[in-house]
Amino acid sequence: MALRMTSPTKRPNSTSHQFIRRVPADILKVARNERVILHFPKSKVGPPLFIQPKLGDVVSFSLDTSDKLLAKVRTSIAVTQLERAYEALRLGPKNLSQRQIIALSGEIYRLYVDAFQENPGTPKDWASFKALNRAAREGRLDNLPSIGFSFPDENDIAASVFGEDLTEGVNALQPSNNPAAIERRFGGLVSWVLGLHAIIVDSEARGRLLTAVDQAVTDAAFALKRNADGDYSPDPKAARFPAFVQTGVVALQSLFEKWASERSPAASTQTTWRTAIKSLQTHVGHEDARRIRDTDLVSWKDELVAEGLAAKTINGSYLAAVNVLYRFAIDNKLLSENPAIGIRAATMNKAGTRMLPYSTEEVGRLLSMAEQKGTPRRRWLVWLAATSGARIGEIAQLWGSSIGREDGIDVMRIMPAPDGGSLKNEGSERTVPIHSAVVAAGFLEFVKQRGDGPLFYRRSSGKPAKTHASKGVTNHLASWIREQGFVDPRKAPNHALRHWWKSQAVEAEVQDSVADHIQGHAFKSVAGGYRHFGIETVAKAVEKIRLPRPPQPVVT
């Protein structure tokens, strides 16, 4: 699906890129000349930015940057936030529960603490800030400065209004029930957090939220005043704010938990997908899968690109996770549309980046090093990988009970480890003959010593959500290989053995279909699923791969 997106432009008399977009007719009927608050968060390519453009026939404003990449990212974010604001206007006013109001005010608390705790200024800065908040809360002054998103430099204002003693100065002014002061002081923050969640409220709910935001931002000021005084102990009031949840929400995290409970994905997949979900929630500012639009995902994708993530990672992990979760939600009648369809980061295969196999000479050196310098576990991991083309992560899951004989041939049965292991896909499960050189070198004696349990790791927890113990074995082996001098970045320390085996299979004239079967590669066609190989045929192919030796002994 092709999306027509707004592009940043430039005016002849300005170096900054501009945003301009037509406002929908139905929105103009109810909100002409109204202002919307747009928040561009801090990223690796630019500082935060808050603006309040007015809605006319078009909405236009400066993106406050001459950098093309940052302008593109901010344009995508602006489109997303405007669509969210329009959605709120179309839905009309909502009522909010007490819990929702406190949760929304908590987002203001966190906004202030996160923004200023690193460099909180002086205690006097926050004393002045709190005094002005109190004056607004009690209606003692009408013409108070509005709170924004920049550091509150209000010492001079507070001193001119209240004098040196802030408390006595506030007390000296007559209190009133005039709501204008609190609206002027905190209204911008209230509008921002409501816009973040695409909510419009009636006057009664807005009044309650103004009161809650006043309390939250004042709590933040107390915490920041302590920070300015050198006290960074945890603020107990931070825990009083619950997470904001709209009624009828299809939460991304809950969606993931349901999917994971049915599919039992590998722990590494769960970790990667949780990272993707958290990233998306942070970008859109909420967790409701129903409210996420294709424009949200495009701006998220643009932000990930700007942060330097590779297109392969964005497409294969981040967008793939979202795509699968939406398909799952549709299949389970939780949602009706998948906004992730067709959204991808542009990819380009660059010369000099394709991963390479080890050379035969390098494999010979590695086999010798594993034999002479490695532990028994390292030795057999390397030797089994070099003679079978299997993934190290598959071999690392082998148990003693996985090693046996079929038709007089020694074999290893590659399958998920019984204590919670996993393989890449269904086709990865297979039986592979053990090369005679490995048998002759004493592998079966090693298996006998280890018993029926795991050959290469201590027993794992068996909990699917936790990384399987064999993963640590795989990572440690990769690090060890790098330490032995195999440092070419285009040759993955473990996987380059698999590439080498495939190349040797071609030279040994092993049929592609047999080689794919031995390595557990997916079938190239539906017909491939009907093809089966006898163990003798597979064993002959395995034996065709000759183990190289280094040209000279390894010095230890």
N, C-alpha and C positions, 0 to 999 in steps of 0.2 A: 504494500500500500504506500503510495507516494503522498507525503504531507507537504502542503504548501505553507512554508514558514515565513514570518516577517524577517527581513534582513536589515541590519544596521545601515544607515546612510550618513552622508556628511553634507553639511551646509557649506557654501563657498567661503563664508567668512569665519569658519570655526575649524579647529583641529580635532575636536571631539566628535565621536560618532553620535548619531541621533537615532532615537526610536520614534517611529510614527506608525500608527495603525488605526484603521477605521473602527469606530465604536458601533456595535449592533444597534439597529433601530429600536428594538424593544427595550434596551437598556437606557437609551436616551430619553424614552418616555417617562421613566421613573427616576433617573439619576443625572440628568443634564446639569452641568456645572458643579456636580459633586466631586469631591476629591477622593482618591484611593491611595492607600499607603503601600508602597512597594519596598521590599527589603532585599537587597543583594548581599548575601552573606560573604564573609571573608573567605578567600580561596587562595590557592597557591599562586594564582596569577593576578590577584588584585585585592585591595582592601574592601571592607564593608561599605555599603552605600544605602541610604534611606532617602526616598523622594516621595512627594505627594502631588502627582500630576492631576490636572482637572479633566473631567470627562466632557468633551464637546463632540462635534462631528467626528473628530479624530482625537486620539490621545497621543501627545508627543512630549518628549523631554530629552535632555542630554544624557547620554550614557556615561559621561564624565571620564572618558578615556579615549586615547588615540590608538590604543592597541587593538588590532583586528580580532585576535582570539578572545580577549576579555570582552570586547563589544559583542561578539557572537554569543558568549556565555550569558551575559546580562540580558541580551535580547530574548534568548530562550526562557530565562527565568521570568522576565517581564510578561511574556505571553502567557506563561503558566499562571502567574499570580493574577493577571487581569481576568483570565478565564474563570479562576476561582472566585474572584470578586463578582463577576457577572452571574455565576451560578448562585451565589448567595442572594443577589438582588432578585433573581427569578424565583427562588424558593420562598422569599418573604420572611417576615420575622419569626423567630423561634423563642420558646421559653427555655430557660436553663435551670437545672436543679442546683441545689446548694453545692453538691460535690463538684459539678461541672464548673461552677463559678470559681471555687477555690482552686481547681485544677488549672483553669485558664490564668488566674492570677499568679500561680506558681511558675508559669512560663515567663512572666515578666520578672519575677524574682531571679530565675536562672539566667535570663538575658542580661540583667545588670551584674550579677555576681561573676558570670563567665567573662563579661566584657572588661571588667575593671579590677578584678582581684589581683591580677599579676602586678599592676602598678596602680594602687588605690589612692594615690594622692596623699593628702594630710587628713588627720581627724577633723580639723576645722572645716574642710570641704564638705564632709558628710554631716557635720553638725548644722551647717547653714542649710543644706539640702533638707534635712529633717524639719527644721524650723519652718521653712516655706511650705512643706507638706502639711504641717499642722495648721498653719494659718489658712490654707485652702480647705482642709477638712472641716474646720470650725467656722468657715465663712467669715473670717476676720478681715480678709482682703479680697478684692475682686480682680484686680489687674496684676495677677501673678504670672511669671513666665511659665510657659508650657514645658513639661518634661519631654525631652527628645531621646535620641539614641547616642548622643555624644556625651563626653564627660561633663557633669554638672558644675560648671565654674560659676558659683553663685555667692561667693563670699562678700563681694562688694554690694550686691543687691540686698542681701540679708542685713549687712551692717547699716546700710542707709535706711532701711525700713524699721529694723528692730533695735539698733544700737549695739553696744558691746555685749550686753547681757541678752542673749537671744531669748531665753525663757521669759524674762521680765518684759521684753519688748513685745512678744506675742501676747502675753497676758494683758498688756495695756490696751490692746485693740479690742473693740466690741465684737463679740461673736454674733453670728446670724444663721438662719436656715437657708440662705441663698445657695442653690445648687450650682450656680454659674461658676463659682470659684473652683470647685472640685472638678467640674467638666473641663474648664480651661487648663487646669494643672495636669490632669491625668487622662484626658479624653483621647489624646493621640495614641497613647499606649493601648488603651482599650480598643480603639478602632483597628490598631495593628494586629492585636491578637485575635480579634474576631475575624478580620480579613484572612488571617493565616489559616483559619479553619472553615472559611466560606460560610460564616454565620452572620445573620442580621437579627438583632433582638429588639423587643419593644422597649419603651422608655423605663418601665419598671425593672426589667432585667438589666438594662444598662446601668441604672442607678445602683443596683446591688453589686454589679461588677466593678463600677468605679470605686465603691467603698473597699472591695476586696483588693483591687489593684493598689490603692493607696496604702493599705496595710502591708501588702507584699513588697512593694518597692521601699517602704520605710523599714521593713525587716531586713531587706537587702542592704539598706544604708547602715543599719546597726552593724551588720556583719562586715561591711567594707570599712567602717570606722575602726573596728577592731583590727582588721588587716592592716590599715594604715598605721596603727599603733604597734604593729609587729606581732599580733596575735592571729595565727592561722589555724587555731583549733577548730574542729568541725562545728558548724552552726546547728544547734538542735532544731531550730525552726525550719530548716531546709526539708526535714522529713515530714512536715505537716501537709505538703502539697501532693495530692494523688495525681496519677496520670490522667490526662483528659481523654474521655471516651464518649463519642456521640452514640445516641440510642440507635439501634439497628445497624451498627457498624460491622463490617466484615473485616476484621483486623488481619493485617498481613502476617503477623507473628502467629496468630491462632491458625490461620490458613496453612502456614508452614508446618505447625505441629501436627495438624490432621494429616497432611500429606506424608510427613515423616513416619507417623505411626502406622500408616498403611504400607509404605514402600520400604521402610527400614534401610535408608541409604547409608553409605559408608560414612564414618565419622568425619572424614576429611570433606566430604560433600556437605554435610550438615554445617561444619564450621564456615566453609566458603559461602554457603547460601545465607547463613545468619548475617554475615558481613554485608552481603548484597542487600538484604532486607533492611538492615539498620541504615545503610547508606541512602537507600531510597526514602525511608521514613524521615531521615534528617533533611533530605532535599525538599520534599513536599510539605514537611511540617505537620504531618499527621500519619495515622496508621490505617486509614479506611481505604480498603482496596476498591470500594464502589466509586470513590470520588477521584481516583487517579485516571487521568486522561492521556491520550497519546502525546499531547503537547507536554505533559509532565515528564513522560519518559524520554522524549527528545531532549528536553532541557537537562535532564539528569545525565543522559548519555553525553551531551556536550560538556557538562561539568566534569565527568570522569575523564574525558579526552583531555580537557584542560589541565587536569591534575597529573597527567602523564601516564595514565594506565594504558597498556597496549590494547589495540583493537581486539586482539584474540582473547584477552582476559575479559574485556567488556562484553563481547558477544558470547563467549563460551561459558562465562560464569555469571556475571551480573544480569544481563538481559535474558540469558537462558533460564536462570532461576525464576525470574518474574514470569516468563512465558509459561513455564511448566506449572507454576502455582495458579495462574489464571485459567489454564486449561483444566486443571484439577477442580477449580471452583465451578467452572461451567459444567463439567461432567457431574458434579454433585449438587447441581441446581442452586448454588449459592450466588452466582453471578451469571449474567447473560452475554457479556462482551469481553473480549480480550484486547486491551489497548496496546499490548506489546507486539502485535502482529506486524511484521514488516520493518520493525525498527532495528537498525544495526549500525555499528560504527564502521566507517569506510576502512577497508583493508587494502594493503598493497604489499605484495611480496617483493622485498628489496634484495638485490644481489648481495651476496656475502652474509646472509642471515640464516639460510637453510641449515638445519642440523646435519652433521656428518657422522659417518661411522668411524670407529678406530681403524687404523691401518692394520694389516696382518702382523707387521713387526710390533706394533703397540700391543696387540692382543697377546703376542708371545711374551712380551715383557711383563704384562699384567698377570698372566697365568703363573709365570715364574715367581713374581713378587708375592702373589697370594700363597704360593706353595712354601716359599722360603721365609717370608717376613710376616705373613698374616697368621691370625688365629685359625684353628680348624674351621670355625664357622665361616670366616671370610673366604678361606680357600675354597670351600665347597660351593658357596654362593657364586663366586666368580667362575669356577669350572662348570657348574651346571648351567649357568647363563650362556657361557661361550659354546657349549655343546648342544644346547636346545633352542637358543633364541628366545627363551622365556623372559618375561619381565622379572626383574629382581624382586619386586613386591609379591609376585606369585610364588617364587621359590622360597622366599622368607617365611611363607605361611605353611610350608610343608611340615607334616608330622611324621614320626616314624611309621605310623600306620598308613601313611600315604605311599610308602615305598613297598613294592611287591613284585610278583612275577606273573606274566600272562603268556601262555604258550611258550614257556621256557625263556622268556625275555624279561630282563629286569626293567621295571618301569617306575615312573613317578606319576601319581595321580594328582593333577593340579586342580584344586577345588578350594572353596572358601574354608579357612581354618575353622575347626569345630567350635572354637571359643569366641566366635563373633567376627571372624575375618570376612573379607569380601573381595570379589574380583571385578574387573572392569565391566564385563557384560556377560550375557548367557553363554556366548561362544567361547569365552575364556576358559571354561571348565573342560578339561580334556585329559587324556592319558598319553604321556610322552615316554618313549623308550630312553633308557639311560645309556649314554655313549660308553662303549667298551673301555675307552681310556679312563673314564671316571671310575668305572668298576675296578679296573686294574690298579688304579692309584689308591684304592682302599676306602672308597666312599661307603660301601655297604658295612664295613667294620665300624665306621663312625656312626652309622644309623643304629647298629646293634648296641653300641655303647650308650646312645641317647635314649633308647627305649621307644615306646609307642607315642610319646607326647611330642611337643614342639621340638624341631631340630635346631632352630636358630634363635629362639627367644624363650624367656620365661613365660609361663602361662599368662594370657591377657585377662582383663576384667570380665570380658564377655558382654559388656554393655555397648550396644550399637552406637550410642551418642558419644562414646569416648574413643579416641584414636586407638586402633589396634596396636598391640605391642610390636608386631612385625614392621610397622611403619618406622619405628625408631631404628630397627636393624637396617632397613633400607637406607635411611638418612645417614647413619653412621658409616655404612659402607661407601656411600658416595663421598663423604668427607675424607675417608681414608684414601680412596683412590686419588682424589685431588692432592692430598699430602704426598703421594708418591711421585708427583711431577706431571700428572695428566691434567693439564690446566687449560687446554684449548676451550674457549667458551662455546665454540660450535660443536663440541663433542661432549654430550651429557655423560657424566662419569659412569652411570649405570646403563643408560639406554643406548649408548654408542655400541655396546656389545651386541645388543639386539639388531641394530642396523648392520653391524659387521656380519652377523650370522646370515641375515637375509642376502647380503651381497655374495657370501660364499656359497649359498644355496644355488644362486644363479650360475656361478662358475662351475659348480659340481653337477649342473644339469638336473637339479631336483625340480620336479614339476611345481609350478606356482601354487596349484591347488593343494598339493601335499605340504609345501612349505608354509602356506597360510594355516593349514590345519595344525601343524606342529607348533606354530607361534601363537595360535589362538586368535588369528585375525578374523574379522567379520567376513561373511560370505560376500562375494562381489555381485551375486545375483540370487534370485529366489531358487534357481536350479541348484546352486551350491549347497543348499540345505539338504538336498536329497543324496549328496555324495558322501560315501563312507569309505574309510580305509582300514584294511586289516593291519594288525599290529606288526606283522612281518614286513609289510610294505613300508610302514612308517619307520621301522627300525633300520631298514636298508638306507633310507634317505638320511637318517640321523648319522649313520656311520660314514656317509660320504663327506661329511665335514671334518677335515683334518685339523687337529690342534697344532698351531704353530709353536715353535720354540724361539726364544730370543737368539740373536746372532752371537751373543757372548754371555757368560754367566753374570748374574746380578750380584753386585758387591754388597754385602750386608755388614 
